Amino acid sequence: MLRFLGLLTSILLVLCCLTVAQDNSKADIFGGYQFTHLALGHDVTGHVNLNGWNASLSGYFNRYLGISVDFSGVYGSPFEVSTKIYPYLAGPIVRFPVSAKLTPFAHLLFGGAHINASAQGLGGSDNSFAWALGGGLDVNVSRRFDVRLAQVDWLRTQFVDSTQSNVRCSGGIVFKF
């Protein structure tokens, strides 16, 4: 799995470099805070909130269409269980520059996720196919810098033979190249 992830990241980095060379193209790097509402099951007690980070690299083929690689990590101790979740996703991104100051975007990302959980000396981990559908709003501050006011995704995972429909919200800074 790590070889596949390394190969995918290398290919996307090369594509990003190629897109930067084009006249209308850009690449950007996002980094910031992430809040995830994790749905563990169908009952009310199966919902927990986790906090962490989110980072992505996006390269654009033209003014509107590109490809994005997204990594994140969230952490918490719900129900006295130390939990760490790491999604790694990639897919198309579409942005809609509506003005000189606002750039909404949407993306559909596919990949995987890894979870580690431990309590009272016992622990376990699992890997899952994951996908995310969402988007957000960037506020253009300067030619090289944006503030990601909000990014909201519906993140779907399937840990321990149970499907989770999670909501993740991110915000932070975007460096444009």
Backbone bond lengths (Angstrom), bond angles and torsions (degrees), N, CA, C in turn:
res aa  C-N    CA-C-N  psi(-1)  N-CA   C-N-CA  omega(-1)  CA-C   N-CA-C  phi
1 M - - - 1.445 - - 1.530 111.02 -
2 L 1.340 116.70 -39.33 1.463 119.73 179.69 1.524 111.60 -66.61
3 R 1.338 117.55 -35.45 1.467 120.12 176.53 1.525 110.73 -63.19
4 F 1.328 115.97 -44.64 1.463 120.63 178.77 1.524 110.77 -60.69
5 L 1.329 117.35 -45.21 1.462 121.79 179.79 1.529 110.68 -63.14
6 G 1.330 117.12 -40.48 1.459 121.17 178.26 1.519 111.61 -64.88
7 L 1.325 116.88 -42.94 1.458 121.54 178.49 1.526 110.80 -64.24
8 L 1.332 117.02 -45.00 1.461 121.07 179.47 1.525 110.96 -61.61
9 T 1.316 117.35 -43.89 1.462 121.19 178.87 1.516 110.88 -63.24
10 S 1.338 118.49 -42.01 1.467 122.21 179.23 1.523 111.10 -62.23
11 I 1.323 117.01 -44.95 1.465 120.69 179.07 1.528 110.70 -61.94
12 L 1.325 116.62 -44.24 1.459 119.87 -179.42 1.519 112.07 -66.04
13 L 1.319 118.01 -36.34 1.468 120.58 177.04 1.519 111.08 -64.93
14 V 1.337 117.65 -40.58 1.459 120.67 176.69 1.528 110.35 -63.48
15 L 1.335 117.22 -44.18 1.468 120.37 177.71 1.521 111.21 -61.01
16 C 1.321 116.97 -39.67 1.465 120.42 178.52 1.522 110.75 -62.66
17 C 1.336 117.22 -41.37 1.467 120.60 178.99 1.524 110.48 -63.79
18 L 1.329 117.32 -40.01 1.456 120.81 178.33 1.519 111.49 -65.63
19 T 1.311 117.18 -37.89 1.461 119.25 -178.27 1.517 111.63 -72.82
20 V 1.318 118.27 -28.72 1.463 120.76 178.27 1.522 110.14 -65.29
21 A 1.346 117.30 -31.28 1.453 121.28 -177.64 1.526 112.66 -70.75
22 Q 1.310 119.01 -17.16 1.456 121.58 -179.36 1.524 110.52 -80.60
23 D 1.327 116.61 154.43 1.457 121.62 -175.49 1.524 113.65 -60.84
24 N 1.325 118.71 -48.52 1.455 122.71 -175.78 1.523 113.17 -88.13
25 S 1.295 118.30 -1.49 1.453 121.00 -169.12 1.517 112.05 -89.79
26 K 1.343 113.13 157.45 1.448 121.99 177.12 1.513 108.88 -143.83
27 A 1.298 114.16 164.01 1.462 121.57 168.13 1.514 105.87 -133.10
28 D 1.311 117.54 150.83 1.454 119.40 175.35 1.514 111.46 -143.42
29 I 1.314 114.29 154.41 1.455 122.67 178.06 1.521 107.31 -121.61
30 F 1.328 116.01 126.85 1.460 122.05 179.61 1.524 109.39 -112.12
31 G 1.315 115.93 142.11 1.458 121.29 173.09 1.511 109.40 -147.70
32 G 1.337 116.19 137.78 1.453 117.66 179.53 1.512 114.18 -179.87
33 Y 1.302 113.87 -169.81 1.461 124.09 -178.41 1.525 109.97 -81.63
34 Q 1.343 116.04 148.05 1.461 121.28 176.21 1.519 110.38 -134.74
35 F 1.322 115.34 136.06 1.462 124.00 171.87 1.519 106.78 -114.81
36 T 1.329 117.63 130.45 1.464 121.68 178.86 1.518 110.06 -124.85
37 H 1.319 115.36 128.22 1.465 122.03 172.23 1.516 105.90 -96.81
38 L 1.324 115.95 106.77 1.457 122.98 -173.73 1.521 110.08 -94.25
39 A 1.327 116.03 123.50 1.465 121.80 178.65 1.522 108.29 -98.52
40 L 1.326 116.72 108.51 1.461 121.17 -177.04 1.522 113.07 -84.49
41 G 1.298 117.84 -20.57 1.459 121.54 -179.38 1.510 109.79 -168.85
42 H 1.320 116.13 -164.39 1.455 120.61 -176.79 1.525 113.45 -90.37
43 D 1.325 118.20 -14.01 1.459 119.02 -178.66 1.531 110.79 -88.74
44 V 1.315 116.72 165.18 1.462 122.83 -175.15 1.523 111.57 -66.42
45 T 1.326 119.24 -33.82 1.463 121.95 -178.07 1.522 112.33 -73.90
46 G 1.312 118.35 -9.03 1.452 121.89 -178.33 1.507 114.68 -89.71
47 H 1.309 119.08 18.77 1.460 122.88 -179.38 1.520 109.43 -113.57
48 V 1.332 116.28 130.29 1.462 121.60 178.15 1.523 109.47 -136.35
49 N 1.314 115.47 158.54 1.454 122.23 178.58 1.523 109.71 -112.68
50 L 1.325 116.22 133.83 1.454 122.52 179.82 1.528 109.29 -126.92
51 N 1.323 116.67 152.16 1.463 122.95 -179.55 1.516 109.66 -122.92
52 G 1.345 115.98 152.07 1.453 119.02 179.03 1.511 112.81 -179.85
53 W 1.309 115.82 -140.64 1.462 122.78 -174.56 1.530 110.46 -131.35
54 N 1.336 114.67 161.13 1.457 121.67 177.46 1.523 107.44 -142.92
55 A 1.325 117.37 136.77 1.458 122.48 177.72 1.520 109.11 -141.11
56 S 1.327 115.72 144.35 1.462 119.06 177.66 1.522 110.21 -148.31
57 L 1.315 113.92 155.68 1.455 123.01 174.99 1.513 106.69 -126.29
58 S 1.332 116.65 125.21 1.466 121.01 -178.74 1.513 109.48 -126.22
59 G 1.324 115.94 136.79 1.455 122.42 173.58 1.516 108.32 -122.24
60 Y 1.332 116.21 138.34 1.465 120.93 -173.63 1.521 110.81 -112.79
61 F 1.340 115.06 133.87 1.448 122.07 177.95 1.525 111.24 -78.43
62 N 1.307 116.93 -29.71 1.460 122.97 176.12 1.536 106.97 -150.93
63 R 1.302 116.79 -164.39 1.470 120.49 -176.86 1.532 113.12 -63.44
64 Y 1.325 117.48 -25.11 1.462 121.01 -171.83 1.526 115.38 -113.32
65 L 1.321 118.88 -38.82 1.462 122.44 -168.38 1.524 111.89 -110.19
66 G 1.336 115.27 138.29 1.461 120.06 178.65 1.505 111.94 -155.84
67 I 1.322 114.73 -167.91 1.448 122.27 178.09 1.524 107.32 -132.36
68 S 1.324 115.63 143.83 1.454 120.83 -173.96 1.523 110.89 -132.19
69 V 1.328 115.80 144.05 1.458 123.49 173.34 1.521 106.31 -117.75
70 D 1.327 117.32 128.99 1.464 122.43 -172.60 1.532 109.76 -127.49
71 F 1.328 115.15 129.09 1.472 121.86 176.26 1.520 107.77 -126.51
72 S 1.331 116.70 143.84 1.460 119.02 176.96 1.516 110.15 -154.28
73 G 1.310 114.69 166.09 1.449 121.52 176.73 1.514 109.60 -148.38
74 V 1.319 117.11 134.27 1.463 121.62 176.85 1.521 109.15 -128.92
75 Y 1.340 114.51 150.69 1.453 120.57 -171.45 1.523 109.99 -140.28
76 G 1.314 115.51 151.53 1.455 120.37 175.66 1.519 110.04 177.38
77 S 1.329 114.89 175.56 1.471 121.30 178.82 1.522 110.59 -131.99
78 P 1.332 117.72 61.17 1.467 119.07 178.21 1.524 110.73 -69.70
79 F 1.305 116.74 140.05 1.465 122.87 177.69 1.536 111.36 55.28
80 E 1.354 116.65 33.22 1.473 122.48 179.48 1.534 113.02 64.82
81 V 1.323 116.87 23.21 1.462 121.97 178.05 1.527 107.92 -114.95
82 S 1.321 116.82 116.05 1.458 121.52 177.89 1.530 108.75 -69.50
83 T 1.332 116.53 120.52 1.459 121.73 -172.78 1.520 110.47 -125.32
84 K 1.331 116.43 135.55 1.463 123.75 175.79 1.522 107.47 -134.44
85 I 1.340 116.56 128.50 1.465 121.10 179.56 1.530 108.42 -127.56
86 Y 1.341 115.69 133.19 1.462 121.94 -178.14 1.531 110.57 -127.56
87 P 1.342 118.85 95.84 1.465 120.26 172.82 1.538 111.27 -81.01
88 Y 1.327 117.09 144.87 1.461 123.58 174.50 1.525 106.60 -135.79
89 L 1.331 115.67 117.30 1.459 122.00 -168.26 1.528 111.22 -136.03
90 A 1.323 116.97 157.35 1.456 122.35 175.61 1.520 108.97 -151.73
91 G 1.337 115.78 151.37 1.456 119.64 177.52 1.513 112.95 167.27
92 P 1.327 115.94 -174.47 1.466 120.57 -177.11 1.530 112.36 -73.44
93 I 1.328 114.02 149.17 1.458 121.58 175.58 1.525 107.48 -132.78
94 V 1.326 116.18 138.84 1.459 122.79 178.10 1.516 107.44 -124.86
95 R 1.313 115.98 129.97 1.466 119.10 177.38 1.525 108.88 -116.50
96 F 1.325 114.18 153.36 1.460 121.88 -174.89 1.529 109.05 -128.22
97 P 1.339 118.87 81.69 1.465 119.53 -178.68 1.533 110.40 -65.65
98 V 1.328 116.46 105.83 1.462 121.31 -175.79 1.521 112.51 -92.50
99 S 1.324 117.02 -21.14 1.459 121.05 177.77 1.518 108.21 -158.07
100 A 1.326 115.99 179.67 1.457 120.52 178.25 1.524 111.61 -69.10
101 K 1.325 117.55 -17.61 1.472 120.90 -175.96 1.528 114.78 -108.98
102 L 1.329 119.70 -23.43 1.463 121.64 -174.09 1.529 111.66 -121.25
103 T 1.332 115.86 134.14 1.452 121.27 176.32 1.529 109.64 -134.18
104 P 1.329 117.55 95.93 1.467 119.61 172.31 1.530 109.68 -73.62
105 F 1.331 115.97 155.03 1.460 120.61 177.91 1.523 109.90 -147.15
106 A 1.328 115.02 161.48 1.471 121.88 175.91 1.524 107.66 -139.53
107 H 1.334 115.91 148.70 1.461 119.76 178.45 1.527 110.79 -146.65
108 L 1.328 113.66 157.51 1.461 122.81 174.52 1.523 105.62 -130.96
109 L 1.326 116.74 112.71 1.455 121.81 -171.66 1.523 110.76 -118.15
110 F 1.332 116.31 142.19 1.455 122.67 178.74 1.519 109.30 -128.43
111 G 1.323 116.64 149.82 1.456 120.50 177.44 1.504 110.95 169.89
112 G 1.314 115.47 -129.93 1.451 120.59 -177.65 1.508 111.14 -145.01
113 A 1.318 114.76 178.69 1.461 121.65 176.99 1.521 108.02 -150.17
114 H 1.316 115.26 149.40 1.459 122.18 179.06 1.522 108.12 -124.94
115 I 1.333 117.31 137.00 1.458 121.86 178.06 1.533 109.15 -124.35
116 N 1.332 114.98 138.36 1.464 122.86 171.22 1.520 106.65 -121.00
117 A 1.307 117.20 134.63 1.463 121.50 177.04 1.517 108.97 -139.90
118 S 1.342 116.09 140.17 1.469 119.86 177.99 1.525 109.81 -149.96
119 A 1.327 114.25 147.82 1.461 121.63 177.68 1.523 108.60 -155.81
120 Q 1.303 115.88 133.43 1.466 123.10 174.98 1.526 112.40 49.59
121 G 1.329 115.99 45.92 1.451 120.67 176.38 1.509 115.82 82.50
122 L 1.309 118.57 -6.99 1.465 122.72 177.37 1.516 109.33 -105.51
123 G 1.319 116.47 145.09 1.447 118.76 -179.30 1.511 112.26 -151.50
124 G 1.305 114.58 169.26 1.451 120.84 178.29 1.515 109.86 -163.99
125 S 1.317 115.05 167.30 1.459 120.16 177.83 1.520 108.88 -146.35
126 D 1.333 115.45 163.09 1.456 121.08 179.79 1.519 108.18 -153.84
127 N 1.317 116.36 153.75 1.455 123.53 174.59 1.512 108.56 -116.61
128 S 1.336 115.91 150.38 1.449 120.44 -175.44 1.519 110.52 -146.75
129 F 1.322 116.19 147.60 1.460 120.41 164.74 1.525 106.54 -66.42
130 A 1.320 117.35 142.15 1.462 121.00 179.58 1.521 109.13 -141.19
131 W 1.312 114.53 152.99 1.460 120.45 172.03 1.517 109.14 -148.80
132 A 1.325 115.11 155.22 1.463 120.55 -177.98 1.521 108.92 -137.42
133 L 1.306 115.32 139.69 1.456 123.36 175.69 1.515 106.90 -126.81
134 G 1.314 116.41 126.53 1.462 118.00 -179.28 1.502 111.88 178.41
135 G 1.317 113.75 -158.84 1.445 120.57 -179.53 1.502 110.47 -179.82
136 G 1.326 114.16 -168.55 1.446 117.52 -177.47 1.504 112.65 -170.67
137 L 1.329 114.37 -166.08 1.460 121.94 -176.97 1.517 109.36 -138.68
138 D 1.349 115.26 122.10 1.455 121.59 174.63 1.523 109.18 -102.85
139 V 1.325 116.17 135.80 1.460 122.64 175.46 1.521 107.06 -102.32
140 N 1.326 116.40 118.05 1.455 121.93 -177.13 1.524 109.96 -75.04
141 V 1.330 116.29 116.29 1.458 122.11 -179.55 1.527 110.23 -95.77
142 S 1.323 116.85 -42.41 1.460 121.75 177.75 1.522 108.62 -152.09
143 R 1.327 115.84 -176.36 1.456 120.41 -178.92 1.519 112.56 -63.54
144 R 1.310 118.65 -28.51 1.463 123.57 -176.28 1.525 115.06 -114.69
145 F 1.332 117.70 5.39 1.466 119.60 -170.31 1.525 110.52 -146.87
146 D 1.333 117.09 130.38 1.469 124.07 174.08 1.522 109.04 -126.07
147 V 1.294 115.46 161.44 1.461 122.03 168.76 1.515 106.49 -112.50
148 R 1.331 116.70 122.87 1.459 120.80 175.87 1.515 106.38 -82.26
149 L 1.322 115.14 98.68 1.451 121.59 -177.04 1.523 110.80 -62.95
150 A 1.323 116.12 -41.16 1.464 120.26 179.04 1.519 109.71 -160.11
151 Q 1.329 114.24 143.43 1.459 122.43 167.90 1.515 105.36 -136.32
152 V 1.319 116.84 123.71 1.465 121.61 -178.82 1.523 108.17 -124.58
153 D 1.327 115.65 127.52 1.461 121.53 -178.21 1.520 110.31 -129.86
154 W 1.309 115.09 146.20 1.454 121.96 166.96 1.513 104.77 -95.95
155 L 1.320 116.94 111.01 1.457 123.97 -175.39 1.519 108.98 -105.29
156 R 1.311 115.95 119.74 1.468 121.33 -177.44 1.524 109.64 -107.07
157 T 1.333 117.49 126.13 1.463 123.51 177.37 1.527 109.00 -131.06
158 Q 1.328 115.11 170.49 1.463 119.49 177.37 1.523 108.13 -144.93
159 F 1.331 115.45 81.85 1.457 121.38 178.19 1.521 110.03 -93.54
160 V 1.301 116.95 143.37 1.465 125.18 175.20 1.530 110.34 50.35
161 D 1.330 116.67 47.60 1.473 122.96 177.11 1.517 114.13 56.66
162 S 1.325 116.96 28.65 1.463 122.06 176.77 1.523 107.88 -134.39
163 T 1.318 117.87 135.82 1.456 121.90 -178.49 1.520 109.98 -87.20
164 Q 1.329 115.49 133.62 1.461 121.93 177.32 1.525 109.69 -115.93
165 S 1.317 116.31 132.17 1.461 123.14 173.26 1.526 106.58 -108.22
166 N 1.315 115.71 106.11 1.456 121.44 -172.96 1.521 110.54 -110.28
167 V 1.307 116.46 153.43 1.459 122.24 173.56 1.515 106.89 -114.50
168 R 1.333 115.82 127.03 1.462 119.06 175.94 1.512 109.68 -122.87
169 C 1.319 115.57 137.54 1.463 122.87 -179.51 1.521 108.25 -124.23
170 S 1.326 116.05 133.49 1.462 121.07 -178.18 1.514 110.04 -132.42
171 G 1.307 114.57 158.37 1.455 122.34 174.39 1.511 108.64 -158.70
172 G 1.332 116.95 151.45 1.458 119.19 -179.56 1.506 111.47 169.66
173 I 1.341 115.35 -146.60 1.449 120.81 -176.88 1.519 110.98 -116.47
174 V 1.333 114.82 151.76 1.459 122.19 179.90 1.526 107.67 -125.86
175 F 1.327 115.67 126.18 1.462 121.20 174.68 1.512 107.81 -101.74
176 K 1.336 116.39 125.79 1.473 121.60 -175.38 1.528 109.92 -104.22
177 F 1.343 115.30 140.40 1.463 121.56 178.81 1.501 110.41 -123.09
